[in-house]
């Protein structure tokens, strides 16, 4: 069962300058050499980036790919801390990684999408971080499973990790889309709604998979009110050993950040607050009407289920449902509602009706 998280606000971490939003974490996909790490860190430091990221261990799909330099690269992160005063962070995927990061004074760690999807590995990492002061950022799992994401956060929190945050990097998909990963913003919004106290970063680099998508996705994150960005930046992206297409040089990152419109989370403007409350009150009334209609619909669905049981008729009538859904999609266009939205809503209603009729059949 989902439970509240006991967390420490990001304002108390001492990592970010919150007076200049968004919060930014930047650095190369992988630490490849001491020269590459230091050149990139210098370029980022020069325009005010305070938190440097670099992959030390890289989980790759195929063996033989560049899987990171390993522990020796942590010495380069130590040097970044010493010379530029930046906080440094890297990804951990098992307890050995955690112990090595603690040993070398890494300031913050994040957990990748593949690891988040594995409760066994999450528990191992949580145990290794038990009662640690190190902040931990958790990326969404590879598949759009909100409970799995929340479960990873809960495991860390139960182990005493209170400096928690999340990173949204999108979800794997077999659909043909213009991005590397499907944004799935609705799941990010749902997590944000449930845990508004968590610092929430977007990772437009992994979400988009290309430099061309960075601006659009970063601005979308700001429009949704997310707190920050984790962006991959490399001193020479063309020579990068991993994810070259999605990395940008520090000067390009500076231009990207300066071009963003950061939305306020609130205002003291009287006219705005009065109007927004009136509109929200109207939405509350409509939402109650929707619930009333859904309840009435479910009552009728139960009666249909009883008739089907009485006459030994199969619950799912595929042709009938296809006709209903097609009709709703067409009618939805008159109200400015997209096909994908109508399909999602009515398929959810249909699934609930089928489940209720199944329950009647089994009585």
BELZISUL-V985282 format. One record per residue. N is the residue number from 1. RES is the residue in three letters. PSI is psi in whole degrees, -180 to 180 (none if undefined). OMEGA is omega as a letter, one per 30 degrees, with the letter a starting at -180 (* if undefined). D_CENTER is the distance of its C-alpha to the mean C-alpha in Angstrom with 1 decimal. Layout:
n->(N | N)
res->(RES | RES)
psi->(PSI | PSI)
omega->(OMEGA | OMEGA)
d_center->(D_CENTER | D_CENTER)
//
This chain:
n->(1 | 2 | 3 | 4 | 5 | 6 | 7 | 8 | 9 | 10 | 11 | 12 | 13 | 14 | 15 | 16 | 17 | 18 | 19 | 20 | 21 | 22 | 23 | 24 | 25 | 26 | 27 | 28 | 29 | 30 | 31 | 32 | 33 | 34 | 35 | 36 | 37 | 38 | 39 | 40 | 41 | 42 | 43 | 44 | 45 | 46 | 47 | 48 | 49 | 50 | 51 | 52 | 53 | 54 | 55 | 56 | 57 | 58 | 59 | 60 | 61 | 62 | 63 | 64 | 65 | 66 | 67 | 68 | 69 | 70 | 71 | 72 | 73 | 74 | 75 | 76 | 77 | 78 | 79 | 80 | 81 | 82 | 83 | 84 | 85 | 86 | 87 | 88 | 89 | 90 | 91 | 92 | 93 | 94 | 95 | 96 | 97 | 98 | 99 | 100 | 101 | 102 | 103 | 104 | 105 | 106 | 107 | 108 | 109 | 110 | 111 | 112 | 113 | 114 | 115 | 116 | 117 | 118 | 119 | 120 | 121 | 122 | 123 | 124 | 125 | 126 | 127 | 128 | 129 | 130 | 131 | 132 | 133 | 134 | 135 | 136 | 137 | 138 | 139 | 140 | 141 | 142 | 143 | 144 | 145 | 146 | 147 | 148 | 149 | 150 | 151 | 152 | 153 | 154 | 155 | 156 | 157 | 158 | 159 | 160 | 161 | 162 | 163 | 164 | 165 | 166 | 167 | 168 | 169 | 170 | 171 | 172 | 173 | 174 | 175 | 176 | 177 | 178 | 179 | 180 | 181 | 182 | 183 | 184 | 185 | 186 | 187 | 188 | 189 | 190 | 191 | 192 | 193 | 194 | 195 | 196 | 197 | 198 | 199 | 200 | 201 | 202 | 203 | 204 | 205 | 206 | 207 | 208 | 209 | 210 | 211 | 212 | 213 | 214 | 215 | 216 | 217 | 218 | 219 | 220 | 221 | 222 | 223 | 224 | 225 | 226 | 227 | 228 | 229 | 230 | 231 | 232 | 233 | 234 | 235 | 236 | 237 | 238 | 239 | 240 | 241 | 242 | 243 | 244 | 245 | 246 | 247 | 248 | 249 | 250 | 251 | 252 | 253 | 254 | 255 | 256 | 257 | 258 | 259 | 260 | 261 | 262 | 263 | 264 | 265 | 266 | 267 | 268 | 269 | 270 | 271 | 272 | 273 | 274 | 275 | 276 | 277 | 278 | 279 | 280 | 281 | 282 | 283 | 284 | 285 | 286 | 287 | 288 | 289 | 290 | 291 | 292 | 293 | 294 | 295 | 296 | 297 | 298 | 299 | 300 | 301 | 302 | 303 | 304 | 305 | 306 | 307 | 308 | 309 | 310 | 311 | 312 | 313 | 314 | 315 | 316 | 317 | 318 | 319 | 320 | 321 | 322 | 323 | 324 | 325 | 326 | 327 | 328 | 329 | 330 | 331 | 332 | 333 | 334 | 335 | 336 | 337 | 338 | 339 | 340 | 341 | 342 | 343 | 344 | 345 | 346 | 347 | 348 | 349 | 350 | 351 | 352 | 353 | 354 | 355 | 356 | 357 | 358 | 359 | 360 | 361 | 362 | 363)
res->(UNK | UNK | UNK | UNK | UNK | UNK | UNK | UNK | UNK | UNK | UNK | UNK | UNK | UNK | UNK | UNK | UNK | UNK | UNK | UNK | UNK | UNK | UNK | UNK | UNK | UNK | UNK | UNK | UNK | UNK | UNK | UNK | UNK | UNK | UNK | UNK | UNK | UNK | UNK | UNK | UNK | UNK | UNK | UNK | UNK | UNK | UNK | UNK | UNK | UNK | UNK | UNK | UNK | UNK | UNK | UNK | UNK | UNK | UNK | UNK | UNK | UNK | UNK | UNK | UNK | UNK | UNK | UNK | UNK | UNK | UNK | UNK | UNK | UNK | UNK | UNK | UNK | UNK | UNK | UNK | UNK | UNK | UNK | UNK | UNK | UNK | UNK | UNK | UNK | UNK | UNK | UNK | UNK | UNK | UNK | UNK | UNK | UNK | UNK | UNK | UNK | UNK | UNK | UNK | UNK | UNK | UNK | UNK | UNK | UNK | UNK | UNK | UNK | UNK | UNK | UNK | UNK | UNK | UNK | UNK | UNK | UNK | UNK | UNK | UNK | UNK | UNK | UNK | UNK | UNK | UNK | UNK | UNK | UNK | UNK | UNK | UNK | UNK | UNK | UNK | UNK | UNK | UNK | UNK | UNK | UNK | UNK | UNK | UNK | UNK | UNK | UNK | UNK | UNK | UNK | UNK | UNK | UNK | UNK | UNK | UNK | UNK | UNK | UNK | UNK | UNK | UNK | UNK | UNK | UNK | UNK | UNK | UNK | UNK | UNK | UNK | UNK | UNK | UNK | UNK | UNK | UNK | UNK | UNK | UNK | UNK | UNK | UNK | UNK | UNK | UNK | UNK | UNK | UNK | UNK | UNK | UNK | UNK | UNK | UNK | UNK | UNK | UNK | UNK | UNK | UNK | UNK | UNK | UNK | UNK | UNK | UNK | UNK | UNK | UNK | UNK | UNK | UNK | UNK | UNK | UNK | UNK | UNK | UNK | UNK | UNK | UNK | UNK | UNK | UNK | UNK | UNK | UNK | UNK | UNK | UNK | UNK | UNK | UNK | UNK | UNK | UNK | UNK | UNK | UNK | UNK | UNK | UNK | UNK | UNK | UNK | UNK | UNK | UNK | UNK | UNK | UNK | UNK | UNK | UNK | UNK | UNK | UNK | UNK | UNK | UNK | UNK | UNK | UNK | UNK | UNK | UNK | UNK | UNK | UNK | UNK | UNK | UNK | UNK | UNK | UNK | UNK | UNK | UNK | UNK | UNK | UNK | UNK | UNK | UNK | UNK | UNK | UNK | UNK | UNK | UNK | UNK | UNK | UNK | UNK | UNK | UNK | UNK | UNK | UNK | UNK | UNK | UNK | UNK | UNK | UNK | UNK | UNK | UNK | UNK | UNK | UNK | UNK | UNK | UNK | UNK | UNK | UNK | UNK | UNK | UNK | UNK | UNK | UNK | UNK | UNK | UNK | UNK | UNK | UNK | UNK | UNK | UNK | UNK | UNK | UNK | UNK | UNK | UNK | UNK | UNK | UNK | UNK | UNK | UNK | UNK | UNK | UNK | UNK | UNK | UNK | UNK | UNK | UNK | UNK | UNK | UNK | UNK)
psi->(135 | 138 | 160 | 152 | 137 | 100 | 161 | 129 | 147 | -25 | -19 | 4 | -28 | 29 | -35 | 154 | 98 | -8 | -14 | 81 | 157 | 168 | 138 | 133 | 128 | 155 | 177 | 154 | -48 | 142 | 116 | -33 | 162 | -40 | -47 | -43 | -47 | -40 | -42 | -45 | -41 | -44 | -38 | -42 | -36 | -24 | 21 | 13 | 130 | -17 | 121 | 131 | 148 | 134 | 127 | -43 | 126 | 111 | 117 | 152 | -42 | 136 | 148 | -17 | 163 | 116 | 25 | 160 | -14 | -161 | -38 | -30 | -20 | -27 | -32 | -37 | -37 | -40 | -37 | -44 | -45 | -45 | -32 | -6 | 20 | 151 | 145 | 147 | 157 | 170 | 141 | 143 | -3 | 176 | -32 | -43 | -42 | -48 | -38 | -40 | -42 | -43 | -39 | 8 | 29 | 136 | -33 | 151 | 157 | 159 | 127 | 167 | -38 | -37 | -40 | -33 | -5 | 100 | -33 | -47 | -36 | -41 | -39 | -44 | -41 | -42 | -38 | -28 | 7 | 126 | 27 | 152 | -4 | 125 | 146 | 127 | 134 | 118 | 155 | 152 | 163 | -32 | 154 | 72 | 98 | -40 | -37 | -39 | -48 | -40 | -39 | -42 | -41 | -40 | -43 | -44 | -39 | -26 | 4 | 7 | 113 | -16 | 86 | 145 | 174 | 156 | 126 | 116 | 10 | 177 | 146 | 145 | 153 | -5 | 153 | 109 | 164 | 4 | 165 | -42 | 148 | 128 | -42 | 46 | -29 | -31 | -38 | -42 | -40 | -43 | -41 | -40 | -39 | -35 | 69 | -17 | -15 | 132 | 131 | 115 | 149 | 147 | 83 | -20 | -52 | -30 | -46 | -41 | 5 | 154 | -34 | -26 | -8 | -47 | -48 | -48 | -37 | -43 | -37 | -40 | -40 | -39 | -32 | -4 | 21 | 158 | -32 | -176 | 142 | 113 | 138 | 125 | 136 | 142 | -24 | 77 | -33 | -23 | 6 | 142 | -10 | 142 | 47 | -36 | -19 | 3 | 150 | 156 | 158 | -40 | -34 | -35 | -41 | -46 | -39 | -49 | -40 | -23 | -4 | 146 | 113 | 123 | 142 | 148 | -11 | 172 | 157 | 6 | 118 | -45 | -45 | -50 | -38 | -44 | -40 | -36 | -38 | -44 | -40 | -35 | -39 | -39 | -40 | -42 | -45 | -41 | -40 | -38 | -38 | -44 | -41 | -44 | -41 | -40 | -43 | -40 | -41 | -35 | -43 | -39 | -37 | -41 | -39 | -42 | -39 | -40 | -40 | -41 | -44 | -37 | 11 | 50 | 140 | 145 | -51 | 122 | 89 | -45 | -43 | -44 | -39 | -41 | -43 | -48 | -44 | -41 | -43 | -37 | -43 | -44 | -33 | -31 | -33 | -21 | 11 | 27 | 132 | 157 | -42 | -37 | -50 | -43 | -44 | -47 | -50 | -30 | -37 | -42 | -43 | -43 | -41 | -39 | -43 | -42 | -41 | -40 | -34 | -42 | -41 | -41 | -33 | -8 | none)
omega->(a | l | l | l | l | a | l | a | a | l | a | l | a | a | a | l | a | l | l | a | g | l | a | l | a | l | a | l | a | l | a | l | l | a | l | a | a | l | l | a | l | l | l | a | a | l | l | l | a | a | a | l | l | l | l | l | a | l | a | a | a | l | a | l | l | a | l | a | l | a | l | a | l | l | l | l | l | a | l | l | a | a | a | l | a | l | a | a | l | l | l | a | l | a | l | l | a | a | l | l | l | a | a | l | l | a | a | l | l | a | a | a | a | a | l | a | a | a | l | l | l | l | l | l | l | l | l | a | a | l | a | l | a | l | a | l | a | l | l | l | a | l | a | a | a | a | l | l | l | l | l | l | a | l | l | a | l | l | l | l | a | l | a | l | a | l | l | a | l | a | l | l | l | l | l | a | a | a | l | l | l | a | l | a | a | l | l | l | l | l | l | a | a | a | a | a | a | l | a | l | l | l | a | l | a | l | a | a | l | l | a | a | a | a | a | a | l | l | l | l | l | l | l | l | l | a | a | a | l | a | l | a | a | a | l | a | a | a | a | a | l | l | a | a | a | a | l | l | a | a | l | l | l | l | l | a | a | a | a | l | a | a | l | l | l | a | l | a | a | a | l | a | l | a | a | l | l | l | l | l | l | l | l | l | l | l | l | l | l | l | l | a | l | l | l | l | a | l | l | l | l | l | l | l | l | l | l | l | a | a | l | a | l | a | a | l | a | a | l | a | l | l | l | a | l | l | a | l | l | l | l | l | l | a | l | a | a | l | a | l | l | l | a | a | a | l | l | l | a | l | l | l | l | l | l | l | l | a | l | a | a | a | *)
d_center->(21.1 | 18.2 | 19.4 | 18.7 | 17.3 | 19.8 | 18.1 | 19.5 | 18.4 | 17.1 | 20.3 | 22.2 | 20.6 | 22.7 | 20.2 | 19.6 | 22.0 | 20.5 | 23.4 | 22.1 | 18.5 | 15.9 | 15.2 | 15.1 | 14.8 | 16.6 | 18.8 | 19.5 | 17.7 | 20.6 | 23.4 | 26.4 | 29.3 | 30.4 | 31.5 | 28.2 | 26.2 | 28.7 | 29.1 | 25.4 | 25.2 | 28.3 | 27.1 | 23.9 | 25.9 | 28.5 | 26.4 | 24.8 | 21.6 | 21.7 | 19.0 | 19.5 | 17.3 | 18.9 | 18.5 | 21.5 | 20.9 | 19.3 | 18.6 | 20.1 | 20.9 | 24.6 | 27.0 | 28.8 | 25.9 | 25.3 | 23.5 | 23.7 | 26.7 | 26.0 | 27.4 | 29.8 | 26.9 | 26.2 | 29.5 | 28.4 | 25.5 | 28.3 | 30.2 | 27.4 | 27.4 | 31.2 | 31.9 | 29.2 | 28.2 | 24.5 | 22.0 | 20.8 | 17.9 | 17.2 | 15.4 | 17.2 | 17.5 | 20.6 | 23.0 | 25.2 | 22.4 | 22.0 | 25.7 | 26.1 | 23.6 | 25.4 | 28.7 | 27.9 | 26.4 | 22.8 | 21.3 | 17.7 | 15.8 | 12.3 | 11.7 | 10.8 | 9.3 | 13.0 | 13.9 | 11.3 | 12.9 | 16.3 | 17.5 | 20.6 | 19.0 | 16.7 | 19.9 | 21.8 | 19.4 | 19.4 | 23.2 | 23.5 | 21.7 | 23.7 | 24.5 | 23.2 | 22.7 | 20.2 | 16.8 | 14.0 | 10.3 | 8.3 | 5.8 | 4.8 | 8.4 | 10.0 | 11.0 | 9.6 | 10.8 | 9.7 | 12.7 | 12.0 | 8.8 | 11.1 | 13.9 | 12.7 | 12.4 | 15.8 | 17.4 | 16.8 | 17.9 | 21.0 | 21.9 | 22.2 | 19.2 | 18.8 | 17.0 | 13.4 | 10.1 | 6.4 | 4.5 | 1.9 | 5.1 | 6.2 | 8.7 | 12.3 | 15.0 | 18.7 | 19.1 | 20.4 | 17.9 | 18.1 | 14.9 | 14.3 | 11.2 | 10.9 | 8.5 | 8.5 | 7.9 | 9.9 | 7.7 | 5.3 | 8.9 | 10.3 | 8.4 | 9.3 | 12.7 | 13.3 | 12.6 | 13.4 | 14.7 | 11.7 | 11.1 | 7.7 | 7.2 | 6.2 | 7.7 | 10.2 | 12.4 | 10.8 | 9.5 | 13.1 | 15.2 | 17.9 | 19.1 | 20.1 | 16.6 | 15.4 | 17.1 | 16.1 | 12.4 | 12.7 | 15.0 | 12.8 | 10.2 | 13.4 | 14.8 | 12.2 | 13.0 | 10.0 | 11.8 | 11.4 | 10.8 | 11.1 | 13.6 | 15.9 | 19.5 | 22.7 | 26.3 | 27.4 | 24.6 | 27.2 | 28.2 | 24.8 | 25.0 | 21.4 | 19.2 | 21.9 | 21.0 | 17.7 | 19.1 | 21.2 | 23.9 | 23.7 | 25.9 | 23.6 | 20.6 | 23.0 | 23.9 | 20.4 | 19.6 | 23.0 | 22.5 | 19.4 | 20.2 | 18.4 | 18.7 | 20.3 | 18.9 | 22.5 | 26.1 | 29.6 | 31.0 | 33.2 | 33.4 | 29.6 | 29.2 | 32.1 | 31.0 | 27.4 | 28.8 | 31.2 | 28.7 | 26.5 | 29.6 | 30.4 | 27.0 | 27.7 | 31.0 | 29.6 | 27.0 | 29.9 | 31.9 | 29.1 | 29.1 | 32.9 | 32.9 | 30.5 | 32.7 | 35.8 | 34.4 | 33.6 | 37.1 | 38.5 | 36.3 | 37.8 | 41.3 | 40.6 | 39.5 | 42.8 | 44.8 | 43.1 | 43.9 | 47.5 | 48.1 | 46.1 | 43.7 | 40.4 | 37.4 | 35.3 | 37.2 | 35.1 | 37.3 | 37.4 | 33.7 | 33.3 | 35.8 | 34.2 | 30.7 | 32.4 | 34.3 | 31.4 | 29.5 | 32.7 | 33.3 | 29.7 | 30.4 | 33.1 | 30.6 | 28.1 | 25.6 | 23.9 | 24.7 | 21.2 | 20.9 | 24.3 | 23.7 | 20.6 | 22.5 | 25.8 | 24.7 | 23.1 | 26.4 | 28.4 | 26.6 | 27.3 | 30.9 | 31.4 | 30.3 | 32.7 | 35.5 | 34.9 | 35.4 | 38.6 | 39.8 | 39.4 | 41.3)
//
